[in-house]
Amino acid sequence: MALTAEKKKETVKKYQVHKTDTGSPEVQVALITERINGLVEHFKRHPGDYYTRRGLLRLIGHRSALLKYLSRYNPPRYKKLIKELGIRK
């Protein structure tokens, strides 16, 4: 369920805004999306895991708040990000 260090570095490198960026909204949303996708796979194997489902819902709420912030303050970056990640079709 947790991201490996290698996968995390790869995701950060792909979505970073500048060379030393690790905390921009784009990077945070991409990392959260990777975690969400991993949990979705987990729930396909373990449909009765209600405690982890709560964590998934928290992650979705956090991602939603970050996307809302990004859409409010920088709509072009928001549109580019959701297109790349394939969310909010």
C-alpha positions as CSV (number, residue, x, y, z in Angstrom):
1,M,0.0,0.0,0.0
2,A,2.8,2.4,0.8
3,L,4.8,3.9,-2.0
4,T,8.4,2.7,-2.5
5,A,11.1,5.2,-2.4
6,E,11.9,4.6,-6.0
7,K,8.3,5.1,-7.1
8,K,8.0,8.2,-5.0
9,K,11.2,9.8,-6.5
10,E,9.9,8.9,-10.0
11,T,6.6,10.6,-9.4
12,V,8.2,13.7,-7.8
13,K,10.6,14.1,-10.7
14,K,7.7,13.8,-13.2
15,Y,5.4,16.4,-11.6
16,Q,7.9,18.9,-10.0
17,V,7.6,22.5,-11.1
18,H,11.3,23.3,-10.7
19,K,14.5,21.3,-9.9
20,T,14.3,21.2,-6.1
21,D,10.5,21.1,-5.9
22,T,9.0,18.4,-3.6
23,G,6.0,20.1,-2.1
24,S,4.1,21.9,-4.8
25,P,0.4,21.1,-5.1
26,E,1.1,19.1,-8.3
27,V,3.6,16.9,-6.6
28,Q,1.4,16.4,-3.6
29,V,-1.7,15.5,-5.7
30,A,0.4,13.1,-7.8
31,L,1.7,11.3,-4.7
32,I,-1.7,11.1,-3.2
33,T,-3.2,9.8,-6.4
34,E,-0.5,7.0,-6.5
35,R,-1.5,6.0,-2.9
36,I,-5.2,6.1,-3.8
37,N,-4.6,3.8,-6.8
38,G,-2.7,1.4,-4.6
39,L,-5.6,1.3,-2.1
40,V,-8.1,0.7,-4.8
41,E,-6.2,-2.4,-5.8
42,H,-6.1,-3.5,-2.2
43,F,-9.9,-3.2,-1.9
44,K,-10.3,-5.4,-4.9
45,R,-8.6,-8.2,-2.9
46,H,-10.0,-7.2,0.5
47,P,-13.5,-5.8,0.1
48,G,-14.3,-5.9,3.8
49,D,-11.4,-3.8,5.0
50,Y,-13.4,-0.9,6.5
51,Y,-10.6,0.6,8.5
52,T,-8.4,1.2,5.5
53,R,-11.4,2.5,3.7
54,R,-11.5,5.4,6.2
55,G,-7.9,6.2,5.3
56,L,-8.8,6.1,1.6
57,L,-11.6,8.6,2.2
58,R,-9.3,10.9,4.1
59,L,-6.8,10.8,1.2
60,I,-9.5,11.6,-1.3
61,G,-10.6,14.6,0.8
62,H,-7.0,15.9,1.0
63,R,-6.5,15.5,-2.7
64,S,-9.8,17.3,-3.4
65,A,-8.7,20.2,-1.2
66,L,-5.4,20.5,-3.0
67,L,-7.1,20.4,-6.4
68,K,-9.6,23.0,-5.3
69,Y,-6.7,25.3,-4.2
70,L,-4.9,24.8,-7.5
71,S,-8.0,25.4,-9.5
72,R,-8.7,28.6,-7.7
73,Y,-5.1,30.1,-7.9
74,N,-3.7,28.6,-11.1
75,P,-6.4,27.2,-13.5
76,P,-3.9,26.3,-16.3
77,R,-1.7,24.2,-14.0
78,Y,-4.9,22.6,-12.6
79,K,-6.2,21.6,-16.0
80,K,-2.8,20.3,-17.1
81,L,-2.5,18.2,-13.9
82,I,-6.0,16.6,-14.1
83,K,-5.4,15.7,-17.7
84,E,-2.0,14.1,-17.0
85,L,-3.4,12.1,-14.0
86,G,-6.7,11.2,-15.7
87,I,-8.9,12.4,-12.8
88,R,-12.1,14.5,-12.9
89,K,-12.9,13.6,-16.5
